[in-house]
């Protein structure tokens, strides 16, 4: 009798294990990330010297057309320093760009350092994509 209960419990545990393993694999393979539609996001030059030049942010999406794109610049402590709307390319609506001069919202030069650039893109299908990376001012 004890052996039968052990076998039943072991079978139940195996079923639960395989169900959880499948569930974890399924969730890991799904693209639930809000930035999954962004093909490319970068700025050039990076790093740049804001007192001598500017940098250009460029974003492209995998499919569809961009209807709105905005880049926000944050300090590493999370303070919003500046934000810019990107210009959508008229010949290829999958691409948007803007120039940033390394100035804060008050038009003052930011000191040399690391900043976080966060892009938010909306497309015609009413999807929103978000991605972040580091921008360097030297």
Phi and psi in degrees as a GROMACS rama.xvg file:
@    title "Ramachandran Plot"
@    xaxis  label "Phi"
@    yaxis  label "Psi"
@TYPE xy
-63.5777  -36.9337  UNK-2
-66.049  -40.8465  UNK-3
-61.6343  -43.4571  UNK-4
-63.3351  -39.3363  UNK-5
-63.2564  -43.5695  UNK-6
-65.4837  -42.9967  UNK-7
-62.8906  -43.2586  UNK-8
-64.5653  -41.4264  UNK-9
-63.557  -41.3238  UNK-10
-64.8424  -42.277  UNK-11
-62.5209  -41.9075  UNK-12
-63.5371  -39.9498  UNK-13
-64.7565  -41.3842  UNK-14
-63.374  -45.5928  UNK-15
-61.8906  -43.4397  UNK-16
-59.6314  -49.2859  UNK-17
-66.0337  -36.7713  UNK-18
-63.3184  -46.7323  UNK-19
-64.1414  -41.7113  UNK-20
-61.5088  -44.0588  UNK-21
-63.2758  -44.8348  UNK-22
-60.4921  -45.958  UNK-23
-63.456  -43.462  UNK-24
-62.39  -43.3979  UNK-25
-62.1569  -47.3955  UNK-26
-63.2301  -41.8873  UNK-27
-65.4338  -30.2731  UNK-28
-86.2135  -13.6493  UNK-29
-77.9125  143.505  UNK-30
-95.0087  89.2415  UNK-31
-100.793  0.586936  UNK-32
-70.3463  136.021  UNK-33
-67.9185  -15.8792  UNK-34
-97.0548  12.0644  UNK-35
-65.4015  -18.6393  UNK-36
-90.4039  -6.6532  UNK-37
-82.5371  126.029  UNK-38
-85.4151  -42.6762  UNK-39
-154.022  140.572  UNK-40
-148.398  120.755  UNK-41
-159.089  170.75  UNK-42
-130.813  150.613  UNK-43
-142.945  133.223  UNK-44
-74.5252  157.057  UNK-45
-148.399  108.048  UNK-46
-78.0451  166.289  UNK-47
-140.641  157.915  UNK-48
-100.428  107.149  UNK-49
-64.2164  -22.7804  UNK-50
-81.6461  -13.7876  UNK-51
-112.217  -27.1795  UNK-52
-150.94  -169.947  UNK-53
-130.534  179.374  UNK-54
-128.015  151.234  UNK-55
-112.084  124.4  UNK-56
-89.4344  139.189  UNK-57
-137.129  132.719  UNK-58
-130.469  144.338  UNK-59
-137.195  148.728  UNK-60
-110.506  159.24  UNK-61
-69.9142  -39.182  UNK-62
-152.489  164.507  UNK-63
87.1527  -164.996  UNK-64
-129.612  135.772  UNK-65
-73.8503  133.427  UNK-66
-111.383  -17.9645  UNK-67
-159.375  136.552  UNK-68
-145.377  136.308  UNK-69
-139.513  138.106  UNK-70
-112.149  135.488  UNK-71
-119.007  136.826  UNK-72
-107.397  125.246  UNK-73
-119.363  151.095  UNK-74
-73.6753  165.871  UNK-75
-67.8061  -15.0079  UNK-76
-90.3092  0.307805  UNK-77
97.5707  5.66191  UNK-78
-79.7484  131.06  UNK-79
-72.3335  121.482  UNK-80
-102.924  -35.6485  UNK-81
-162.286  160.014  UNK-82
-147.141  146.279  UNK-83
-138.408  139.072  UNK-84
-81.8338  138.815  UNK-85
-89.7165  150.655  UNK-86
-90.0466  127.608  UNK-87
-81.8224  132.114  UNK-88
-63.9945  125.42  UNK-89
-72.3028  -26.7912  UNK-90
-88.9682  -22.8828  UNK-91
-140.532  95.8766  UNK-92
-73.4513  9.98063  UNK-93
-90.4408  -3.63982  UNK-94
-123.847  139.504  UNK-95
-141.013  146.741  UNK-96
-141.262  160.755  UNK-97
-158.941  157.506  UNK-98
-99.4139  144.295  UNK-99
-129.971  133.912  UNK-100
-100.743  8.9512  UNK-101
75.744  26.5743  UNK-102
-105.473  151.559  UNK-103
-86.5076  -174.704  UNK-104
-60.8606  -24.0297  UNK-105
-94.2697  12.4239  UNK-106
64.1393  31.2691  UNK-107
-106.014  142.2  UNK-108
-63.7881  135.348  UNK-109
-81.3703  147.034  UNK-110
-71.4684  163.965  UNK-111
-56.578  140.487  UNK-112
160.973  -170.197  UNK-113
-103.325  134.388  UNK-114
-131.486  155.332  UNK-115
-103.375  124.995  UNK-116
-101.595  125.807  UNK-117
-119.147  122.452  UNK-118
-103.987  138.091  UNK-119
-124.987  123.304  UNK-120
-122.944  133.349  UNK-121
-115.729  137.951  UNK-122
-114.065  177.057  UNK-123
-64.6934  -22.9544  UNK-124
-84.115  10.6587  UNK-125
66.824  27.4042  UNK-126
-94.8168  149.401  UNK-127
-122.063  130.47  UNK-128
-119.907  140.373  UNK-129
-133.012  138.536  UNK-130
-149.779  152.577  UNK-131
-130.692  153.042  UNK-132
-159.591  176.242  UNK-133
-94.7974  139.81  UNK-134
-117.201  140.28  UNK-135
-118.966  131.544  UNK-136
-109.06  128.646  UNK-137
